[in-house]
Amino acid sequence: IAVRKALRDPEYNLIAYHRPAGTVPDSFAEKLAKDVRELINLGVRPENITLLGFSRGGEITLLAMSKLRLDKINTILLAVCGDVVKNQPEYQAFGKVSSIYETSDFAGSCEFLRDRNKQMASFRETSITTGKEHGAFYKPLPEWLEQVKKWVKE
């Protein structure tokens, strides 16, 4: 709830899902992809849509992107690229992709996603070093929050 509250901003509309425990990633990714398609059908330009996912939510975001295959959508991945994502080639990124990872965390760089899809519009990545491992993203720390809000507004 604190992260959702911190992500709110008058310069954009925030739609935030709370994924229930035990969610099947592929099913939730299909729901997310359907919701994005609906926004586009209502007239929202894909370049004005940013998907943001942290950890398991980031995996779901990648699965949704693989279903959508949109080259103008924006995606922000937070602490997503651990071994699960690395070892499953169906996790693909499309559009403009931004990634942030914590240097002390098991989920490291997402650089390998660029090699999986040569048609990705752009890729940028930064790391933060808080020593909090995966927990660095449990709270709205300025180290990552400020970057995310800036990227969403671009």
C-alpha positions as CSV (number, residue, x, y, z in Angstrom):
1,I,0.0,0.0,0.0
2,A,2.9,2.4,0.8
3,V,4.5,1.8,-2.6
4,R,1.2,2.3,-4.4
5,K,0.6,5.5,-2.5
6,A,4.1,6.7,-3.3
7,L,3.7,6.0,-7.0
8,R,0.7,8.2,-7.3
9,D,1.3,11.4,-9.2
10,P,-1.0,14.1,-10.7
11,E,0.9,13.9,-14.0
12,Y,-0.4,10.3,-14.8
13,N,-3.1,7.9,-14.0
14,L,-2.1,4.9,-11.9
15,I,-3.9,1.6,-12.1
16,A,-2.4,-0.7,-9.5
17,Y,-3.4,-4.4,-9.0
18,H,-2.8,-6.3,-5.8
19,R,-2.1,-9.8,-7.0
20,P,-3.8,-12.4,-4.7
21,A,-1.7,-15.1,-3.1
22,G,-1.4,-18.2,-5.3
23,T,-2.0,-16.4,-8.5
24,V,-1.2,-18.4,-11.6
25,P,1.3,-16.2,-13.5
26,D,0.1,-17.0,-17.0
27,S,-3.5,-16.4,-16.1
28,F,-2.8,-13.0,-14.5
29,A,-0.6,-12.1,-17.5
30,E,-3.5,-12.8,-19.8
31,K,-5.7,-10.5,-17.6
32,L,-3.1,-7.8,-17.7
33,A,-2.7,-8.1,-21.5
34,K,-6.5,-8.0,-21.9
35,D,-6.7,-4.8,-19.8
36,V,-3.9,-3.1,-21.9
37,R,-5.7,-4.0,-25.1
38,E,-8.9,-2.5,-23.6
39,L,-7.1,0.7,-22.8
40,I,-5.8,0.9,-26.4
41,N,-9.3,0.2,-27.8
42,L,-10.5,3.1,-25.7
43,G,-8.0,5.4,-27.4
44,V,-5.0,5.3,-25.0
45,R,-1.9,5.4,-27.1
46,P,0.5,2.4,-26.3
47,E,3.4,4.9,-25.8
48,N,1.4,6.4,-22.9
49,I,1.1,3.0,-21.2
50,T,3.7,1.9,-18.7
51,L,3.7,-1.5,-17.1
52,L,5.6,-1.8,-13.8
53,G,6.4,-5.1,-12.1
54,F,8.4,-6.1,-9.1
55,S,9.8,-9.6,-8.6
56,R,7.0,-12.1,-9.4
57,G,4.9,-9.2,-10.6
58,G,7.7,-8.4,-13.0
59,E,7.6,-12.0,-14.3
60,I,3.9,-11.6,-14.9
61,T,4.6,-8.3,-16.7
62,L,7.1,-10.0,-19.0
63,L,4.6,-12.7,-19.8
64,A,2.0,-10.1,-20.6
65,M,4.4,-8.3,-22.8
66,S,5.1,-11.5,-24.7
67,K,1.3,-11.8,-25.3
68,L,1.0,-8.2,-26.4
69,R,4.1,-7.9,-28.5
70,L,3.7,-4.1,-28.7
71,D,6.7,-2.1,-29.8
72,K,5.6,1.2,-28.3
73,I,4.7,0.2,-24.8
74,N,6.8,1.1,-21.8
75,T,7.9,-1.4,-19.1
76,I,9.7,-0.9,-15.8
77,L,11.1,-4.0,-14.2
78,L,12.2,-4.0,-10.5
79,A,14.3,-6.9,-9.2
80,V,12.9,-9.3,-11.8
81,C,15.8,-11.0,-13.5
82,G,16.8,-13.9,-11.4
83,D,17.4,-17.5,-12.6
84,V,13.7,-18.2,-13.1
85,V,13.5,-15.5,-15.8
86,K,16.9,-16.3,-17.2
87,N,16.1,-19.9,-17.7
88,Q,12.7,-19.4,-19.4
89,P,13.0,-18.0,-22.9
90,E,9.2,-17.2,-23.0
91,Y,9.9,-14.2,-20.8
92,Q,10.4,-11.6,-23.5
93,A,10.5,-7.8,-23.4
94,F,9.1,-5.5,-26.0
95,G,8.9,-1.7,-26.5
96,K,10.9,0.6,-24.2
97,V,12.3,-1.3,-21.2
98,S,13.8,0.1,-18.1
99,S,15.2,-2.1,-15.3
100,I,16.4,-1.4,-11.7
101,Y,18.1,-4.0,-9.6
102,E,19.7,-4.0,-6.2
103,T,23.4,-5.1,-6.3
104,S,23.0,-7.3,-3.1
105,D,20.0,-9.1,-4.5
106,F,19.7,-12.5,-6.3
107,A,17.7,-10.8,-9.0
108,G,20.4,-9.0,-11.0
109,S,20.7,-7.4,-14.4
110,C,18.1,-7.9,-17.1
111,E,20.6,-7.2,-19.8
112,F,20.1,-10.7,-21.3
113,L,16.5,-9.7,-22.2
114,R,17.9,-7.5,-25.0
115,D,19.6,-10.5,-26.6
116,R,16.2,-12.4,-26.6
117,N,14.4,-9.7,-28.6
118,K,16.5,-7.7,-31.1
119,Q,13.4,-5.7,-31.9
120,M,13.1,-4.2,-28.4
121,A,12.8,-0.4,-29.0
122,S,15.2,0.5,-26.2
123,F,16.7,-0.8,-23.0
124,R,18.2,1.0,-20.0
125,E,19.2,-0.2,-16.6
126,T,20.4,1.1,-13.4
127,S,21.4,-0.5,-10.1
128,I,21.0,0.6,-6.6
129,T,23.0,-0.4,-3.6
130,T,21.2,-0.3,-0.3
131,G,22.3,-3.7,1.1
132,K,18.6,-4.6,1.6
133,E,18.7,-7.3,-1.1
134,H,15.2,-8.0,-2.5
135,G,13.7,-6.0,0.4
136,A,15.0,-2.8,-1.2
137,F,11.8,-2.7,-3.2
138,Y,9.3,-3.5,-0.4
139,K,9.2,0.1,0.6
140,P,9.2,3.3,-1.5
141,L,12.9,4.1,-1.2
142,P,14.0,7.2,-3.1
143,E,16.9,5.3,-4.7
144,W,14.4,3.6,-7.0
145,L,11.2,5.5,-6.6
146,E,12.5,8.7,-8.1
147,Q,13.8,6.9,-11.2
148,V,10.5,5.1,-11.7
149,K,8.4,8.3,-11.5
150,K,10.8,10.1,-13.9
151,W,10.6,7.2,-16.4
152,V,6.8,7.0,-16.3
153,K,6.6,10.8,-17.0
154,E,8.9,10.6,-20.0
